[in-house]
Amino acid sequence: MAVLGKVYLVGAGPGAADLITVRGARLLAQAEVVLYDALVTPGMLELCKQAELISVGKRSGQRSAAQADINGQLVDCARRYRTVVRLKGGDPMLFGRADEELRALEAEGIEVEIVPGITTAVAAAAATRQPLTKRGVARSVAFFTSSTAPDQPDHPALPETDTLVQYMGGREAAATAERLLAEGRRPDLPVVVVENCSRADQRILRLTLATLAHGLDMAHGPVLVMIGEALARRAHQAPD
Ligand SMILES: C[S@@+](CC[C@H](N)C(=O)[O-])C[C@H]1O[C@@H](n2cnc3c(N)ncnc32)[C@H](O)[C@@H]1O
C-alpha cells in the first residue's frame, strides 16, 4: 500500500522570506517535498533546503492543463512522501486555485491542512502605508480580478465597494479604470500600484483613475492595483 502523506497548502506571503508565518516556516523545515509556484522567491526556498523541490509555476494561457498537472503531481507526492508542502504566493485561499487542489486531494482521501499567508493586498497596504479602510471615507473593500475562467463572460461586473484591489490586473487595469469612469467614479480618485511587493525590486506608482485609464507602464513583475479615496496620501506622509 502506498504511503498516504499529508499535504499542507502553505501561504508564502508576498515574497520577503520573513513574511511567512512561523507555522509555515516550521512546515517548510520539516517537508520532504515542496511544490512551489512561480511567485515564490528563492529566499523562501532557503527555508526548506532538506526537501526535494518541484517547481510547478504556470504560464498564463495554459492554465487548465497546467492545473490538472499540478493536481496530479500533488496526489502522486502524497503517495510517496509523508509531509508534502504546496507553497503558494500570498494566501492560498485567495486567487490561488486552492479549490481545484483541495478537490483533487479530497477525492483521493488525502489529508490536507491549510496554513494562511499574508495576501498581497495587505502587504501592499503596509508597503505603501495606505490603510484600505478609513473611518468616514472607506468602509468596504473588494479583492477582485478581471481574469476569468474560460467559460465565463469576459467582463464580469466590477465591485461597488469604496476600495477596490485588483489582483492579476497588470494588463486589465486600464480597461478597469475606463469602466469605473464610465460608471461615474471620479477621475481624480487615487490609485496606487505596487509591483514586486515586499521584494528588493518593489516599485510603487501613484496615479489617478483618469491616468490609469491611459495605461500602466509596469508589469515586469506581479502587479497589484489599489483604487479608492482611502489611497490618498496624508498631508505629512513620508515619500515612498
Ligand atoms: C494568482 S494571484 C495569487 C494571489 C495570492 N494568492 C495572494 O494572496 O496574494 C497572482 C497575483 O497576485 C498579485 N501578487 C502576488 N504577489 C505579488 C507581489 N509580490 N507584488 C505585487 N503583486 C503580487 C498580482 O496581482 C498577481 O498577478
The ligand as a Tripos MOL2 file, in Angstrom:
@<TRIPOS>MOLECULE
LIG
   27    29     1     0     0
SMALL
NO_CHARGES

@<TRIPOS>ATOM
      1 C1         -2.5410   34.0920   -8.8680 C.3       1 LIG1
      2 S1         -2.6500   35.5470   -7.9150 S.3       1 LIG1
      3 C2         -2.0950   34.9520   -6.3630 C.3       1 LIG1
      4 C3         -2.5120   35.8060   -5.2070 C.3       1 LIG1
      5 C4         -2.0060   35.2910   -3.8840 C.3       1 LIG1
      6 N1         -2.6420   34.0560   -3.5170 N.3       1 LIG1
      7 C5         -2.1870   36.3100   -2.7620 C.2       1 LIG1
      8 O1         -2.9090   36.0330   -1.8020 O.co2     1 LIG1
      9 O2         -1.5720   37.3820   -2.8470 O.co2     1 LIG1
     10 C6         -1.2970   36.4440   -8.5360 C.3       1 LIG1
     11 C7         -1.4950   37.9450   -8.4200 C.3       1 LIG1
     12 O3         -1.2680   38.3510   -7.0780 O.3       1 LIG1
     13 C8         -0.6430   39.6160   -7.0580 C.3       1 LIG1
     14 N2          0.6850   39.4720   -6.4600 N.ar      1 LIG1
     15 C9          1.2000   38.3710   -5.8970 C.ar      1 LIG1
     16 N3          2.4130   38.6320   -5.3520 N.ar      1 LIG1
     17 C10         2.6500   39.9380   -5.5970 C.ar      1 LIG1
     18 C11         3.7200   40.8190   -5.2810 C.ar      1 LIG1
     19 N4          4.7870   40.4070   -4.5940 N.pl3     1 LIG1
     20 N5          3.6360   42.1160   -5.6950 N.ar      1 LIG1
     21 C12         2.5580   42.5680   -6.3720 C.ar      1 LIG1
     22 N6          1.5130   41.7800   -6.6800 N.ar      1 LIG1
     23 C13         1.5550   40.4930   -6.2990 C.ar      1 LIG1
     24 C14        -0.5700   40.0900   -8.5070 C.3       1 LIG1
     25 O4         -1.7510   40.8160   -8.7780 O.3       1 LIG1
     26 C15        -0.5240   38.7700   -9.2360 C.3       1 LIG1
     27 O5         -0.9580   38.9290  -10.5760 O.3       1 LIG1
@<TRIPOS>BOND
     1     1     2 1
     2     2     3 1
     3     2    10 1
     4     3     4 1
     5     4     5 1
     6     5     6 1
     7     5     7 1
     8     7     8 2
     9     7     9 1
    10    10    11 1
    11    11    12 1
    12    11    26 1
    13    12    13 1
    14    13    14 1
    15    13    24 1
    16    14    15 ar
    17    14    23 ar
    18    15    16 ar
    19    16    17 ar
    20    17    18 ar
    21    17    23 ar
    22    18    19 1
    23    18    20 ar
    24    20    21 ar
    25    21    22 ar
    26    22    23 ar
    27    24    25 1
    28    24    26 1
    29    26    27 1
@<TRIPOS>SUBSTRUCTURE
     1 LIG1         1 GROUP 0 **** ****
